[in-house]
Amino acid sequence: MSGKINRLTSIVVPPGSPMRKDWDSHQQEIGFSLPEDYKELIETYGGSHWDDYLYILEPECSNVHYDMIKWEREQSEILEEDWEFEEKPVQLQPEGSRLAPWGTTDNGEVLFWLVLPGEDPDNWTVMIREARGEGWEHFEMGCADFLAAALTGEVRSEILSSRFPLDKHRVELLRAAD
């Protein structure tokens, strides 16, 4: 387990036992490699709901509403349509840049990786899209570092709810939808 995930487990105890995923198959299905910290996050916490607000998307999540592969396809389509009417964030100016979702919230904000051409997935940074508006935030860190820093208050988002994080952290595995 990497230091990034060790830091998270020191903040919030995982809700279950480790889960192995077929990363090669998932990466082939979405068409790109995923960051190692995300793979460790999923294998440690699974698709999960943090502090009654933030959802971590998981490939083949038991709750189909939070399946990362499905979200990746849907968000790609949504963003392509939105770029016809909205200006792209400056971080997406390099030719071939794109976004890939890894989280969402109860309010509808989406947490993405900023995927730059030729960049190693372990160097991808976090972008957050406002749910009802054109606001974006960029954080120069990966998803596990962002999650730990958000939970400890080291970083604050102007887009995410002011009630996140909770004083006493909670994480729950996502269960199959009814």
C-alpha positions in Angstrom: 0.0 0.0 0.0 1.4 3.4 -1.0 1.9 6.3 1.4 -1.1 8.1 -0.3 -3.4 5.3 0.7 -1.8 4.8 4.1 -2.5 8.5 4.8 -6.2 8.0 3.9 -6.4 4.9 6.1 -5.0 6.9 9.0 -7.9 9.4 8.5 -10.7 7.0 7.7 -10.8 3.2 8.4 -11.8 1.3 5.3 -15.3 -0.1 5.5 -14.5 -3.6 4.4 -11.8 -6.0 3.2 -9.6 -5.3 0.2 -11.2 -5.8 -3.2 -9.2 -7.0 -6.2 -10.2 -5.7 -9.6 -9.3 -6.8 -13.1 -7.6 -3.5 -14.0 -6.3 -4.6 -17.3 -9.9 -5.4 -18.5 -11.3 -2.1 -17.1 -8.6 0.0 -18.6 -9.0 -1.8 -22.0 -12.8 -1.1 -21.8 -12.4 2.7 -21.1 -9.4 3.0 -23.4 -6.8 4.4 -21.1 -4.7 3.6 -18.1 -5.8 4.7 -14.6 -3.6 6.2 -11.9 -2.1 3.8 -9.3 -3.5 5.8 -6.4 -7.0 5.4 -7.7 -6.5 1.7 -8.2 -5.3 1.4 -4.6 -8.2 3.6 -3.4 -10.7 1.3 -5.0 -9.0 -1.8 -3.8 -9.0 -0.4 -0.2 -12.3 1.4 0.0 -14.3 0.3 -3.1 -16.9 2.4 -4.7 -17.8 4.4 -1.6 -19.7 7.3 -0.1 -17.6 9.7 2.0 -18.9 12.0 4.8 -22.5 11.7 3.5 -21.6 13.7 0.4 -18.8 12.5 -1.9 -19.1 9.3 -4.0 -16.0 7.6 -5.4 -16.8 5.9 -8.7 -15.7 2.3 -9.2 -15.5 0.2 -12.4 -18.3 -2.4 -12.2 -19.6 -0.8 -9.0 -22.3 -2.9 -7.3 -24.5 0.2 -7.4 -24.9 0.8 -11.2 -25.4 4.6 -10.5 -21.8 4.9 -9.6 -20.1 2.7 -12.2 -17.0 4.6 -13.3 -17.0 3.2 -16.8 -20.6 4.3 -17.4 -19.8 7.7 -16.0 -16.8 8.1 -18.2 -18.9 7.5 -21.3 -21.7 9.7 -20.2 -19.5 12.6 -19.1 -17.5 12.5 -22.3 -20.8 13.0 -24.2 -22.0 15.7 -21.9 -18.8 17.7 -22.0 -18.6 17.5 -25.8 -22.1 19.0 -26.0 -21.3 21.6 -23.3 -18.1 22.8 -25.1 -20.4 23.9 -27.9 -21.9 26.6 -25.6 -19.3 27.0 -22.8 -15.7 28.0 -22.8 -13.4 25.2 -21.8 -11.3 25.7 -18.7 -7.8 27.0 -19.5 -6.3 23.7 -18.3 -7.9 22.0 -21.3 -6.3 24.3 -23.9 -3.6 21.9 -24.9 -4.7 19.9 -28.0 -5.8 16.4 -27.0 -6.6 17.3 -23.3 -9.6 15.6 -21.8 -11.3 14.9 -18.5 -12.1 11.5 -16.9 -14.5 11.3 -13.9 -13.6 9.6 -10.7 -16.1 11.1 -8.2 -19.4 12.9 -7.8 -21.4 14.4 -5.0 -24.9 14.5 -3.7 -25.3 17.9 -5.3 -24.2 16.8 -8.7 -20.6 18.2 -8.8 -18.2 15.9 -10.7 -14.6 15.3 -9.8 -12.4 14.6 -12.8 -8.8 13.8 -13.7 -7.2 16.3 -16.0 -5.7 14.0 -18.7 -3.0 15.8 -20.7 -1.6 14.2 -23.9 1.4 11.9 -23.2 1.2 12.5 -19.4 1.6 9.6 -17.0 -1.7 8.8 -15.3 0.1 9.0 -11.9 0.7 12.7 -12.7 -3.0 13.5 -13.5 -4.5 16.3 -11.4 -8.0 17.0 -10.1 -10.6 19.2 -11.6 -14.0 19.8 -10.1 -17.0 20.9 -12.1 -19.8 22.9 -10.5 -23.2 21.2 -10.7 -25.3 24.1 -11.8 -23.1 26.5 -13.6 -19.9 26.9 -15.5 -17.5 27.0 -12.5 -14.4 24.9 -12.4 -11.6 24.3 -9.9 -8.2 22.8 -10.4 -6.0 21.1 -7.8 -2.4 20.2 -8.5 -2.6 16.7 -6.9 -4.0 13.3 -7.6 -7.3 11.9 -6.4 -6.0 10.2 -3.2 -4.0 13.2 -2.2 -7.0 15.5 -2.9 -9.3 13.3 -0.9 -7.0 13.2 2.1 -6.3 16.9 1.9 -10.0 17.7 1.6 -10.8 15.5 4.6 -8.2 17.1 6.8 -9.0 20.7 5.7 -5.7 21.2 4.0 -7.5 22.2 0.8 -10.9 23.8 0.6 -13.1 23.8 -2.5 -15.3 26.8 -3.3 -17.5 24.4 -5.4 -17.9 21.5 -3.0 -20.4 21.9 -0.1 -19.3 23.9 2.9 -20.6 21.0 5.0 -17.9 18.7 3.5 -16.0 17.3 5.2 -17.8 16.2 8.4 -16.0 16.6 11.8 -16.2 12.9 12.3 -15.5 11.1 9.0 -17.6 8.3 7.6 -17.1 6.1 4.6 -19.6 3.5 3.4 -19.3 1.0 0.6 -21.8 1.6 -2.2 -24.4 -1.2 -2.3 -26.5 -2.4 -5.2 -29.3 0.0 -6.1 -32.8 -1.0 -5.2 
